[in-house]
């Protein structure tokens, strides 16, 4: 049965993909903030229909994105520092 090859553990898991995480998180943060700015002029329309939480969700996404940018930059710096010291990966 073909399905057994995928579930029996006969195959090795692929290595995780490492991309430019800082750029990805920064791009997402910018998108959240732009969505906040685009919706802000329509606040009354959203509030009249009880959808004003959409605006605040976009602002929260931008705020959390700023925390994410700080986090991934610190992570990249730590990875670079570890490689520079020649410490083996664990």
Residue frames as qw, qx, qy, qz and C-alpha x, y, z in Angstrom:
[[0.000, 0.889, 0.458, 0.000, 0.00, 0.00, 0.00],
 [0.427, 0.558, -0.012, 0.712, 1.44, 3.39, -1.02],
 [0.347, -0.833, -0.022, -0.430, 0.19, 5.29, 2.04],
 [0.870, -0.449, -0.066, 0.195, 2.32, 3.14, 4.30],
 [0.668, 0.274, -0.051, 0.690, 5.50, 4.65, 2.83],
 [0.005, 0.667, -0.019, 0.745, 4.44, 8.06, 4.10],
 [0.592, -0.647, 0.063, -0.476, 3.37, 7.01, 7.57],
 [0.950, -0.190, -0.218, 0.119, 5.63, 4.12, 8.55],
 [0.431, -0.838, 0.266, 0.203, 8.70, 6.27, 9.23],
 [0.846, 0.140, 0.312, 0.408, 10.71, 4.86, 6.31],
 [0.424, 0.688, 0.124, 0.576, 11.37, 8.37, 4.97],
 [0.429, -0.247, -0.294, 0.818, 13.43, 11.10, 6.57],
 [0.058, 0.898, 0.371, -0.229, 11.79, 14.44, 7.26],
 [0.523, 0.627, 0.070, 0.573, 13.09, 17.24, 5.05],
 [0.411, -0.146, -0.281, 0.855, 15.26, 19.96, 6.52],
 [0.051, 0.826, 0.446, -0.341, 13.33, 23.09, 7.59],
 [0.447, 0.646, 0.227, 0.576, 13.41, 25.96, 5.13],
 [0.370, -0.606, -0.177, 0.682, 15.30, 29.02, 6.31],
 [0.353, 0.707, 0.339, 0.510, 14.39, 32.19, 4.49],
 [0.178, 0.294, -0.193, 0.919, 14.77, 35.86, 5.22],
 [0.304, -0.571, -0.742, 0.178, 12.61, 35.83, 8.34],
 [0.165, -0.453, -0.221, 0.848, 13.26, 39.47, 9.22],
 [0.133, 0.073, -0.431, -0.890, 12.00, 40.62, 5.81],
 [0.305, -0.365, -0.826, -0.303, 8.95, 38.36, 6.05],
 [0.294, -0.594, -0.619, 0.420, 7.93, 39.65, 9.48],
 [0.097, -0.369, 0.007, 0.924, 8.66, 43.25, 8.48],
 [0.171, -0.103, -0.624, -0.755, 6.51, 42.86, 5.36],
 [0.330, -0.504, -0.795, -0.075, 3.64, 41.42, 7.38],
 [0.253, -0.540, -0.417, 0.686, 3.89, 44.24, 9.91],
 [0.013, 0.196, -0.256, -0.947, 3.75, 46.83, 7.15],
 [0.255, -0.294, -0.753, -0.531, 0.69, 45.15, 5.64],
 [0.319, -0.582, -0.706, 0.250, -1.13, 45.17, 9.01],
 [0.177, -0.489, -0.193, 0.832, -0.30, 48.86, 9.53],
 [0.094, 0.031, -0.483, -0.870, -1.40, 49.82, 6.01],
 [0.292, -0.445, -0.802, -0.271, -4.68, 47.98, 6.55],
 [0.275, -0.590, -0.525, 0.549, -5.16, 49.94, 9.78],
 [0.077, -0.361, 0.089, 0.925, -4.53, 53.25, 8.00],
 [0.153, -0.142, -0.678, -0.705, -6.84, 52.38, 5.09],
 [0.330, -0.530, -0.775, -0.099, -9.72, 51.49, 7.41],
 [0.267, -0.333, -0.445, 0.788, -9.27, 54.38, 9.85],
 [0.160, 0.015, -0.152, -0.975, -11.18, 57.00, 7.77],
 [0.551, -0.241, -0.582, -0.547, -14.19, 54.66, 7.79],
 [0.103, 0.053, -0.821, 0.559, -14.23, 54.23, 11.56],
 [0.466, 0.093, 0.316, -0.821, -17.81, 55.51, 11.97],
 [0.726, 0.178, -0.433, -0.504, -19.09, 53.12, 9.27],
 [0.512, 0.118, -0.833, 0.171, -17.40, 50.19, 11.02],
 [0.044, -0.021, 0.679, -0.732, -18.59, 51.33, 14.46],
 [0.589, 0.072, 0.029, -0.804, -22.23, 51.67, 13.28],
 [0.838, 0.127, -0.420, -0.323, -22.16, 48.03, 12.18],
 [0.764, -0.544, 0.332, -0.099, -20.19, 46.73, 15.18],
 [0.908, 0.295, -0.017, 0.296, -17.18, 45.95, 12.99],
 [0.011, 0.939, -0.293, 0.180, -14.82, 48.47, 14.58],
 [0.777, -0.460, 0.418, 0.100, -12.86, 45.53, 16.00],
 [0.830, 0.439, 0.158, 0.305, -11.46, 45.04, 12.48],
 [0.225, 0.884, -0.196, 0.360, -9.59, 48.32, 12.78],
 [0.467, -0.734, 0.445, -0.213, -8.21, 47.48, 16.20],
 [0.946, -0.036, 0.299, 0.118, -7.24, 43.99, 15.02],
 [0.669, 0.637, -0.030, 0.383, -5.08, 45.57, 12.30],
 [0.065, -0.857, 0.343, -0.380, -3.44, 47.87, 14.84],
 [0.773, -0.472, 0.410, -0.105, -2.81, 44.91, 17.17],
 [0.922, 0.268, 0.163, 0.229, -1.28, 42.98, 14.25],
 [0.408, 0.782, -0.196, 0.429, 1.06, 45.90, 13.55],
 [0.386, -0.766, 0.396, -0.328, 2.00, 46.16, 17.22],
 [0.898, -0.236, 0.372, 0.009, 2.67, 42.46, 17.54],
 [0.796, 0.535, 0.019, 0.282, 4.62, 42.65, 14.31],
 [0.087, 0.859, -0.360, 0.353, 6.94, 45.22, 15.89],
 [0.669, -0.520, 0.505, -0.166, 7.58, 42.77, 18.72],
 [0.940, 0.196, 0.264, 0.092, 8.14, 40.07, 16.10],
 [0.533, 0.769, -0.197, 0.292, 10.67, 42.22, 14.25],
 [0.250, -0.771, 0.508, -0.293, 12.59, 42.77, 17.48],
 [0.845, -0.254, 0.454, -0.123, 12.46, 39.03, 18.23],
 [0.903, 0.361, 0.161, 0.168, 13.62, 37.76, 14.84],
 [0.331, 0.836, -0.316, 0.303, 16.41, 40.35, 14.67],
 [0.448, -0.650, 0.560, -0.250, 17.65, 39.19, 18.08],
 [0.927, 0.005, 0.372, -0.041, 17.37, 35.57, 16.92],
 [0.744, 0.627, -0.057, 0.226, 19.39, 36.24, 13.76],
 [0.027, 0.838, -0.444, 0.316, 22.01, 38.09, 15.81],
 [0.686, -0.452, 0.538, -0.189, 22.29, 35.15, 18.24],
 [0.936, 0.254, 0.234, 0.071, 22.59, 32.65, 15.38],
 [0.526, 0.771, -0.213, 0.288, 25.30, 34.76, 13.75],
 [0.260, -0.766, 0.507, -0.297, 27.16, 35.13, 17.07],
 [0.862, -0.219, 0.448, -0.096, 27.03, 31.36, 17.62],
 [0.863, 0.461, 0.089, 0.187, 28.40, 30.68, 14.16],
 [0.261, 0.851, -0.325, 0.319, 31.18, 33.25, 14.62],
 [0.480, -0.639, 0.547, -0.249, 32.24, 31.60, 17.88],
 [0.424, 0.340, -0.825, -0.155, 32.41, 28.24, 16.17],
 [0.464, -0.108, 0.724, -0.499, 30.06, 26.60, 18.66],
 [0.080, -0.077, -0.923, -0.369, 28.57, 23.42, 17.19],
 [0.560, -0.209, -0.192, -0.779, 24.83, 23.36, 16.66],
 [0.269, -0.105, 0.866, -0.408, 22.82, 21.23, 19.04]]
